[in-house]
Amino acid sequence: MLDQNLYYLGMMKTTATYSSAFVNMLPAVTFILAMIFRLEKINLKKIYSVAKIIGTAITVVGAMVMTLYKGPIVDFIKSGGVAHHGNTTESADKHWVTGTIMLLGSILSWSSYFILQSFTLKMYPAELSLTAWICLMGTVENAGLSLIMVRGLSAWKLGWDSRLLAAAYSGIVCSGIAYYVQGVVIRKRGPVFLTSFSPLCMIITAALGTFVLAEKVHLGSILGAIIIVSGLYTVVWGKSKDGRNLESDEKSKGLQELPITNNAKSINVNDSIDGAARIVKIPASNSPFSTRRT
């Protein structure tokens, strides 16, 4: 929850465009933290490791292009939609240094959450139970902080309108379901694989805005989307190759843990001989060449 609070404060100190562009550093920061805590093994001699680095960088670049570059309007739907332009006259009371520090703190806390969740799921592999604890602790902490910071009770009132729908959707989908799915993906693929898909949210938002709200799409959004998809494909390809190599290494290590020596071979041979049925010739009263199976 600290990442969201710092992000909102940083947005207040800067602008929405600057904040959304800054958040696109999440995959790169998570990748660096994962290497520091040895959650991601990088071998520059292997092409799949290089692909993960290049794919992460391409994803960040595509998100930056999609956010900062507009370009001409491309009309897919001839509906006369409106292009939402922000306020070009930025207010002079913006505190860019303070806002940038808060946004950086938001990115670090968000990336640290994914790293911590990765370690937690190794010792506590129950995604649904962990999600319930995260939501419970977040509710208690934010409720206490809100009671201290917000004195008016009007902020707590919710009617049967979009405010209730937004709160319910945010709690059920954005927190409950999202945290559970994130836990499953982190346990199976790691935090870097998860955060590589975060810029994809911009593509989905732009597509929904075009078809649902009849918003006009700029050329920068299309170019950024193509770059993001290319980076995601590179990361996914590198992670798939990395996973196969890890499985093969684990199998080879498992075979090396049980070495077969000459003594073991001789013991197994002797055991098999002792355990096998042997034919022993013994003398008999009627026939000296009669046999008995033992």
Beta strands, then each sheet from edge to edge (+ up, - down):
strand 1: 73-74
strand 2: 217-218
strand 3: 279-281
strand 4: 291-293
sheet 1: 1+ 2-
sheet 2: 3+ 4-
end
